[in-house]
Amino acid sequence: MLFRQYDLGPTVDESYDLQGRRMIESHNAMGWTAFTPGERDFAHGLDYLLEMRDLAEFPFVSANIVEAETGDLLFEPYIVTKVAGFRVGIIGVMGDGVEFSQSRRDELGVDLLDPMESIKSVLRELDDTADFIILLAHTGLDDAEIIAEHIDGIDLIIAGHLPRGNYYQPMKVNHTLITQGFDQGKYLVRLDVNIQSPKRPYDLFVTGSGGMGSIEYQNLKLKLEQLDVVEKDFLAKKAEGEDVDYGLELVKLEREKVEKMIAEMEAVSEMDNPNFVTPTLIPLSDEIFDDEEVLEIGNKYMDRLITIKEELTPDTPDDGGNGADEDTGTDDDGTSSIWDPDANPTYVGVKKCIACHKTIYSFWLTTRHSRAYATLEEENRQYEPDCIGCHTTGYKKTGGFTDITKAEKYLNVQCEVCHGPGSLHVLNTDSEMKNHYAEKDCLVCHDGENDDDFDYQRDLAIIRCPEQD
């Protein structure tokens, strides 16, 4: 919930503190019922997470995150709350298979108890005090399925950590339903639970389809989405004059086959299922109006962040944390720096490229990459730590910069984003820079969240440098 990174490292500034507080205040306003921490919530350290726990107006629950030295639980293992007359128990766990290494735990002073045993222990306590059990499992979907296979008594598992596909419509494992929402805050998953027969296990049915709770059904739906992508690609090629009619016919036939199988599974009668769940996926698009209170919290955060950064910005920008003097080639302490041919390569900025590559520089000025930082400034997001890296060059990279208030020469997506740090090449042009790049390099920033229209071949042709000067 709090951060995207696993470890913010030693260069944490106040912007991350504000980011965490903004998240907590926003979710207070939304009226959250409970939250289970994951590994990224420890990115600012344990003390900070505990401070956020105390700031929250909703409980942090985890039955297996403990203080390493004492073995004491750091959060409540569960809560029980009343919903429509039902006593609903909510348990939280973090899986031992997430990216939370033992060395990182040791650094933080925390540890994880066995999640399976922790869940069983809590279920024994809730046996007479809860009518419906929800597990918030920061485990990933695969481990959530394992939990459902081996532990009885859980009615619903809401799985977190690295969503993998469209699983908002619950799948059933034994008597437990498992759902997983999408990430990036793009959708709201709503589950309406209707229980007419109070005898447990409730054996909940997913409304609208007898088979919608099965993994087979989920896979068919996913295949339908994949066919949409393939068809879109074929149609684009056809528009360019390619003969793809045979491929389109194959897609059509396969779609008809999959849609028929889905329809058969959805035709199963619901009459014999008195207990059921109705899932709804709500896209949080521009058609959903912003909540005024949450919007005000966000605006307050941005105003404070801009004020802090502008107070820190010097009249004469320096190199953003490298500490290197370009004229003397020395660090602030006088030792050799970025101009040392024996040192690791560092980022030097696009102006160092102009002397030898005027045509390429002039071309770069015509691309969106040369205006990348301005797009952040237009939205007052130029100091947001999660945004800076994709709109600058060398942010938090070896030989790059860490302080945006002192990094004028690194602004925008410059040559070194694709070609790597250029200090050694500036010293000796025989020192080759990176000339080969893959789609995965671009997808670091041009992912589905930030650029859902990204096409590697098409967009590479638009920004590819002209021939050497």
KEROKOL-487814 format. One record per residue (C-alpha): residue number from 1; x, y, z. Coordinates in steps of 0.05 Angstrom, whole numbers. Example, Ala and Ser with C-alpha at 12.3 -4.5 7.8 and 13.67 -1.06 7.14 Angstrom:
BEGIN
(atom 1, (246, -90, 156))
(atom 2, (273, -21, 143))
***
This chain:
BEGIN
(atom 1, (0, 0, 0))
(atom 2, (54, 50, 20))
(atom 3, (110, 42, -31))
(atom 4, (127, 9, -97))
(atom 5, (200, -5, -79))
(atom 6, (224, -61, -33))
(atom 7, (279, -19, -2))
(atom 8, (284, 56, -9))
(atom 9, (359, 53, 7))
(atom 10, (401, 104, 44))
(atom 11, (377, 165, 5))
(atom 12, (307, 170, 34))
(atom 13, (281, 241, 37))
(atom 14, (218, 274, 63))
(atom 15, (180, 260, -2))
(atom 16, (174, 186, 18))
(atom 17, (149, 205, 87))
(atom 18, (96, 249, 56))
(atom 19, (77, 194, 7))
(atom 20, (64, 144, 63))
(atom 21, (24, 194, 103))
(atom 22, (-17, 212, 42))
(atom 23, (-35, 138, 32))
(atom 24, (-56, 129, 104))
(atom 25, (-97, 193, 107))
(atom 26, (-131, 175, 42))
(atom 27, (-150, 106, 65))
(atom 28, (-174, 134, 132))
(atom 29, (-221, 177, 91))
(atom 30, (-244, 116, 51))
(atom 31, (-262, 79, 115))
(atom 32, (-220, 17, 107))
(atom 33, (-237, -42, 152))
(atom 34, (-168, -76, 156))
(atom 35, (-101, -79, 121))
(atom 36, (-46, -132, 118))
(atom 37, (25, -106, 106))
(atom 38, (68, -134, 51))
(atom 39, (143, -132, 40))
(atom 40, (142, -65, 4))
(atom 41, (108, -32, 63))
(atom 42, (174, -41, 101))
(atom 43, (213, -1, 49))
(atom 44, (220, 59, 95))
(atom 45, (238, 16, 155))
(atom 46, (201, -17, 213))
(atom 47, (195, 45, 256))
(atom 48, (162, 83, 200))
(atom 49, (113, 27, 187))
(atom 50, (94, 24, 260))
(atom 51, (85, 100, 259))
(atom 52, (37, 92, 200))
(atom 53, (1, 37, 237))
(atom 54, (-12, 85, 294))
(atom 55, (-34, 140, 246))
(atom 56, (-84, 94, 212))
(atom 57, (-156, 93, 235))
(atom 58, (-162, 20, 213))
(atom 59, (-125, -40, 242))
(atom 60, (-62, -70, 211))
(atom 61, (-71, -146, 217))
(atom 62, (-19, -200, 210))
(atom 63, (-15, -266, 246))
(atom 64, (57, -282, 228))
(atom 65, (100, -218, 225))
(atom 66, (139, -216, 290))
(atom 67, (195, -175, 322))
(atom 68, (258, -217, 312))
(atom 69, (287, -206, 381))
(atom 70, (225, -220, 423))
(atom 71, (183, -262, 376))
(atom 72, (123, -218, 392))
(atom 73, (72, -203, 339))
(atom 74, (79, -133, 311))
(atom 75, (6, -128, 291))
(atom 76, (-61, -155, 313))
(atom 77, (-68, -226, 285))
(atom 78, (-141, -216, 268))
(atom 79, (-202, -174, 281))
(atom 80, (-277, -191, 287))
(atom 81, (-327, -141, 259))
(atom 82, (-402, -142, 250))
(atom 83, (-429, -140, 179))
(atom 84, (-504, -148, 166))
(atom 85, (-512, -186, 231))
(atom 86, (-454, -234, 217))
(atom 87, (-391, -236, 258))
(atom 88, (-336, -231, 206))
(atom 89, (-266, -252, 226))
(atom 90, (-209, -221, 185))
(atom 91, (-141, -254, 189))
(atom 92, (-77, -229, 157))
(atom 93, (-13, -264, 136))
(atom 94, (49, -252, 94))
(atom 95, (74, -311, 54))
(atom 96, (145, -336, 62))
(atom 97, (152, -339, -14))
(atom 98, (149, -264, -27))
(atom 99, (210, -221, -40))
(atom 100, (228, -212, 33))
(atom 101, (296, -244, 42))
(atom 102, (324, -265, 109))
(atom 103, (379, -213, 103))
(atom 104, (326, -159, 93))
(atom 105, (287, -185, 153))
(atom 106, (350, -185, 195))
(atom 107, (364, -113, 174))
(atom 108, (294, -93, 195))
(atom 109, (293, -134, 259))
(atom 110, (231, -174, 239))
(atom 111, (216, -246, 221))
(atom 112, (159, -288, 193))
(atom 113, (126, -346, 229))
(atom 114, (101, -404, 187))
(atom 115, (39, -376, 153))
(atom 116, (2, -443, 152))
(atom 117, (11, -455, 226))
(atom 118, (-5, -383, 243))
(atom 119, (-71, -388, 205))
(atom 120, (-90, -453, 239))
(atom 121, (-76, -423, 308))
(atom 122, (-120, -363, 294))
(atom 123, (-176, -406, 266))
(atom 124, (-178, -444, 332))
(atom 125, (-188, -378, 369))
(atom 126, (-243, -356, 320))
(atom 127, (-280, -422, 322))
(atom 128, (-335, -396, 368))
(atom 129, (-329, -321, 356))
(atom 130, (-336, -312, 280))
(atom 131, (-390, -334, 231))
(atom 132, (-351, -318, 167))
(atom 133, (-275, -320, 158))
(atom 134, (-236, -276, 109))
(atom 135, (-162, -285, 100))
(atom 136, (-121, -227, 74))
(atom 137, (-64, -266, 44))
(atom 138, (-3, -227, 20))
(atom 139, (22, -291, -11))
(atom 140, (8, -289, -85))
(atom 141, (-46, -329, -118))
(atom 142, (-9, -396, -121))
(atom 143, (5, -398, -46))
(atom 144, (-66, -376, -32))
(atom 145, (-90, -438, -69))
(atom 146, (-44, -482, -27))
(atom 147, (-72, -452, 36))
(atom 148, (-143, -467, 13))
(atom 149, (-124, -538, -5))
(atom 150, (-95, -554, 63))
(atom 151, (-135, -512, 113))
(atom 152, (-210, -517, 125))
(atom 153, (-252, -463, 155))
(atom 154, (-234, -403, 111))
(atom 155, (-294, -377, 71))
(atom 156, (-258, -325, 28))
(atom 157, (-185, -311, 13))
(atom 158, (-167, -243, -16))
(atom 159, (-98, -254, -45))
(atom 160, (-47, -199, -53))
(atom 161, (24, -193, -81))
(atom 162, (38, -191, -156))
(atom 163, (-31, -202, -188))
(atom 164, (-27, -249, -247))
(atom 165, (-88, -241, -291))
(atom 166, (-162, -233, -285))
(atom 167, (-182, -269, -221))
(atom 168, (-231, -219, -190))
(atom 169, (-285, -271, -202))
(atom 170, (-271, -321, -146))
(atom 171, (-245, -390, -160))
(atom 172, (-264, -446, -112))
(atom 173, (-214, -492, -78))
(atom 174, (-250, -542, -33))
(atom 175, (-301, -498, 4))
(atom 176, (-260, -434, -1))
(atom 177, (-268, -379, -52))
(atom 178, (-204, -343, -74))
(atom 179, (-204, -275, -107))
(atom 180, (-148, -228, -128))
(atom 181, (-158, -156, -149))
(atom 182, (-117, -120, -200))
(atom 183, (-58, -77, -180))
(atom 184, (-42, -3, -192))
(atom 185, (-109, 20, -164))
(atom 186, (-143, 15, -231))
(atom 187, (-203, -26, -209))
(atom 188, (-248, -37, -149))
(atom 189, (-269, -109, -138))
(atom 190, (-336, -116, -102))
(atom 191, (-362, -182, -75))
(atom 192, (-434, -185, -50))
(atom 193, (-443, -246, -5))
(atom 194, (-513, -274, 6))
(atom 195, (-522, -329, 57))
(atom 196, (-591, -362, 64))
(atom 197, (-568, -427, 95))
(atom 198, (-525, -413, 157))
(atom 199, (-497, -483, 162))
(atom 200, (-422, -485, 151))
(atom 201, (-386, -496, 105))
(atom 202, (-427, -446, 65))
(atom 203, (-402, -475, -1))
(atom 204, (-411, -408, -34))
(atom 205, (-433, -406, -107))
(atom 206, (-410, -352, -156))
(atom 207, (-473, -322, -186))
(atom 208, (-486, -319, -260))
(atom 209, (-446, -381, -275))
(atom 210, (-438, -450, -247))
(atom 211, (-367, -455, -272))
(atom 212, (-343, -385, -259))
(atom 213, (-310, -406, -195))
(atom 214, (-266, -456, -230))
(atom 215, (-195, -447, -254))
(atom 216, (-217, -475, -321))
(atom 217, (-267, -419, -329))
(atom 218, (-216, -367, -310))
(atom 219, (-167, -394, -361))
(atom 220, (-221, -392, -415))
(atom 221, (-235, -319, -399))
(atom 222, (-161, -304, -402))
(atom 223, (-156, -339, -469))
(atom 224, (-212, -296, -495))
(atom 225, (-173, -234, -475))
(atom 226, (-111, -261, -510))
(atom 227, (-151, -273, -574))
(atom 228, (-174, -201, -571))
(atom 229, (-101, -179, -571))
(atom 230, (-83, -225, -629))
(atom 231, (-142, -201, -670))
(atom 232, (-123, -129, -657))
(atom 233, (-53, -143, -682))
(atom 234, (-78, -177, -745))
(atom 235, (-126, -119, -760))
(atom 236, (-69, -70, -753))
(atom 237, (-27, -110, -803))
(atom 238, (-87, -115, -850))
(atom 239, (-94, -39, -848))
(atom 240, (-22, -35, -871))
(atom 241, (-37, -79, -931))
(atom 242, (-14, -147, -906))
(atom 243, (-53, -210, -923))
(atom 244, (-76, -236, -856))
(atom 245, (-146, -262, -874))
(atom 246, (-127, -334, -857))
(atom 247, (-101, -314, -789))
(atom 248, (-165, -274, -775))
(atom 249, (-207, -334, -794))
(atom 250, (-169, -378, -745))
(atom 251, (-179, -327, -690))
(atom 252, (-254, -325, -706))
(atom 253, (-261, -400, -703))
(atom 254, (-222, -405, -638))
(atom 255, (-263, -349, -608))
(atom 256, (-328, -384, -625))
(atom 257, (-303, -448, -593))
(atom 258, (-281, -413, -529))
(atom 259, (-345, -371, -524))
(atom 260, (-387, -435, -531))
(atom 261, (-349, -468, -474))
(atom 262, (-358, -407, -430))
(atom 263, (-432, -404, -446))
(atom 264, (-441, -477, -426))
(atom 265, (-407, -465, -360))
(atom 266, (-449, -403, -347))
(atom 267, (-513, -441, -361))
(atom 268, (-509, -482, -297))
(atom 269, (-571, -471, -254))
(atom 270, (-565, -431, -190))
(atom 271, (-630, -455, -160))
(atom 272, (-597, -505, -114))
(atom 273, (-546, -456, -86))
(atom 274, (-576, -416, -29))
(atom 275, (-509, -385, -11))
(atom 276, (-476, -345, -65))
(atom 277, (-428, -289, -83))
(atom 278, (-438, -237, -136))
(atom 279, (-372, -207, -162))
(atom 280, (-368, -139, -195))
(atom 281, (-308, -107, -227))
(atom 282, (-311, -31, -225))
(atom 283, (-260, 6, -269))
(atom 284, (-236, 68, -233))
(atom 285, (-237, 109, -298))
(atom 286, (-248, 183, -309))
(atom 287, (-323, 168, -306))
(atom 288, (-316, 157, -231))
(atom 289, (-317, 224, -196))
(atom 290, (-261, 240, -148))
(atom 291, (-280, 241, -75))
(atom 292, (-271, 313, -51))
(atom 293, (-239, 294, 15))
(atom 294, (-189, 246, -16))
(atom 295, (-174, 296, -71))
(atom 296, (-160, 350, -20))
(atom 297, (-112, 303, 17))
(atom 298, (-75, 291, -49))
(atom 299, (-71, 365, -65))
(atom 300, (-45, 381, 5))
(atom 301, (9, 328, -4))
(atom 302, (30, 356, -72))
(atom 303, (32, 428, -47))
(atom 304, (75, 408, 12))
(atom 305, (122, 367, -31))
(atom 306, (132, 423, -81))
(atom 307, (144, 473, -25))
(atom 308, (197, 429, 7))
(atom 309, (234, 415, -58))
(atom 310, (233, 488, -82))
(atom 311, (261, 510, -15))
(atom 312, (319, 461, -26))
(atom 313, (332, 479, -99))
(atom 314, (396, 520, -105))
(atom 315, (400, 582, -149))
(atom 316, (456, 546, -188))
(atom 317, (440, 473, -197))
(atom 318, (497, 424, -187))
(atom 319, (504, 352, -208))
(atom 320, (449, 321, -165))
(atom 321, (491, 282, -115))
(atom 322, (553, 260, -153))
(atom 323, (592, 315, -120))
(atom 324, (637, 322, -181))
(atom 325, (667, 386, -208))
(atom 326, (667, 381, -284))
(atom 327, (725, 430, -292))
(atom 328, (773, 399, -243))
(atom 329, (749, 328, -248))
(atom 330, (748, 320, -173))
(atom 331, (697, 305, -120))
(atom 332, (682, 354, -65))
(atom 333, (737, 321, -23))
(atom 334, (788, 329, -79))
(atom 335, (792, 256, -100))
(atom 336, (788, 235, -173))
(atom 337, (717, 228, -198))
(atom 338, (677, 219, -262))
(atom 339, (735, 238, -307))
(atom 340, (779, 184, -279))
(atom 341, (788, 131, -334))
(atom 342, (797, 78, -281))
(atom 343, (732, 95, -246))
(atom 344, (664, 64, -259))
(atom 345, (626, 100, -315))
(atom 346, (579, 156, -294))
(atom 347, (524, 196, -327))
(atom 348, (549, 262, -357))
(atom 349, (486, 292, -388))
(atom 350, (465, 306, -459))
(atom 351, (505, 370, -466))
(atom 352, (569, 329, -467))
(atom 353, (543, 294, -530))
(atom 354, (530, 357, -571))
(atom 355, (601, 371, -595))
(atom 356, (607, 306, -633))
(atom 357, (533, 289, -646))
(atom 358, (499, 354, -667))
(atom 359, (451, 321, -716))
(atom 360, (429, 269, -665))
(atom 361, (421, 322, -611))
(atom 362, (378, 364, -658))
(atom 363, (335, 303, -673))
(atom 364, (328, 286, -599))
(atom 365, (301, 356, -587))
(atom 366, (242, 338, -632))
(atom 367, (222, 276, -592))
(atom 368, (178, 270, -531))
(atom 369, (238, 244, -493))
(atom 370, (268, 314, -493))
(atom 371, (206, 341, -459))
(atom 372, (194, 284, -411))
(atom 373, (206, 324, -347))
(atom 374, (161, 380, -370))
(atom 375, (102, 332, -370))
(atom 376, (112, 321, -296))
(atom 377, (117, 396, -283))
(atom 378, (52, 407, -320))
(atom 379, (17, 362, -270))
(atom 380, (57, 386, -209))
(atom 381, (87, 317, -201))
(atom 382, (160, 335, -216))
(atom 383, (182, 317, -145))
(atom 384, (144, 252, -136))
(atom 385, (198, 199, -124))
(atom 386, (158, 145, -161))
(atom 387, (154, 188, -223))
(atom 388, (223, 219, -228))
(atom 389, (260, 157, -254))
(atom 390, (221, 152, -319))
(atom 391, (227, 226, -335))
(atom 392, (301, 237, -322))
(atom 393, (368, 203, -336))
(atom 394, (406, 162, -284))
(atom 395, (360, 171, -224))
(atom 396, (383, 126, -168))
(atom 397, (429, 88, -215))
(atom 398, (503, 76, -204))
(atom 399, (539, 138, -229))
(atom 400, (474, 177, -233))
(atom 401, (439, 224, -184))
(atom 402, (393, 220, -124))
(atom 403, (372, 292, -109))
(atom 404, (324, 321, -161))
(atom 405, (333, 392, -133))
(atom 406, (406, 390, -156))
(atom 407, (401, 353, -221))
(atom 408, (386, 401, -278))
(atom 409, (433, 366, -327))
(atom 410, (397, 299, -317))
(atom 411, (327, 323, -333))
(atom 412, (288, 289, -389))
(atom 413, (301, 222, -423))
(atom 414, (370, 233, -453))
(atom 415, (419, 192, -494))
(atom 416, (447, 155, -434))
(atom 417, (380, 123, -417))
(atom 418, (388, 79, -478))
(atom 419, (463, 79, -487))
(atom 420, (486, 76, -414))
(atom 421, (531, 124, -375))
(atom 422, (579, 161, -420))
(atom 423, (637, 187, -379))
(atom 424, (688, 137, -406))
(atom 425, (665, 150, -477))
(atom 426, (674, 225, -467))
(atom 427, (745, 212, -443))
(atom 428, (760, 165, -500))
(atom 429, (714, 158, -560))
(atom 430, (742, 89, -574))
(atom 431, (706, 67, -510))
(atom 432, (641, 39, -539))
(atom 433, (573, 54, -510))
(atom 434, (513, 8, -510))
(atom 435, (482, 3, -579))
(atom 436, (435, -55, -569))
(atom 437, (370, -48, -529))
(atom 438, (312, -94, -520))
(atom 439, (237, -84, -510))
(atom 440, (245, -102, -436))
(atom 441, (289, -40, -427))
(atom 442, (232, 4, -452))
(atom 443, (178, -32, -412))
(atom 444, (210, -9, -347))
(atom 445, (173, 56, -359))
(atom 446, (127, 43, -418))
(atom 447, (86, -9, -380))
(atom 448, (11, -20, -381))
(atom 449, (-1, 31, -325))
(atom 450, (38, 88, -357))
(atom 451, (33, 75, -432))
(atom 452, (-22, 25, -450))
(atom 453, (-14, 43, -524))
(atom 454, (61, 27, -526))
(atom 455, (84, -11, -588))
(atom 456, (158, -27, -586))
(atom 457, (172, -30, -660))
(atom 458, (129, 29, -678))
(atom 459, (153, 74, -622))
(atom 460, (226, 54, -630))
(atom 461, (223, 77, -703))
(atom 462, (198, 145, -679))
(atom 463, (254, 158, -629))
(atom 464, (311, 119, -660))
(atom 465, (372, 164, -672))
(atom 466, (390, 182, -744))
(atom 467, (455, 158, -774))
(atom 468, (519, 181, -740))
(atom 469, (540, 253, -755))
***
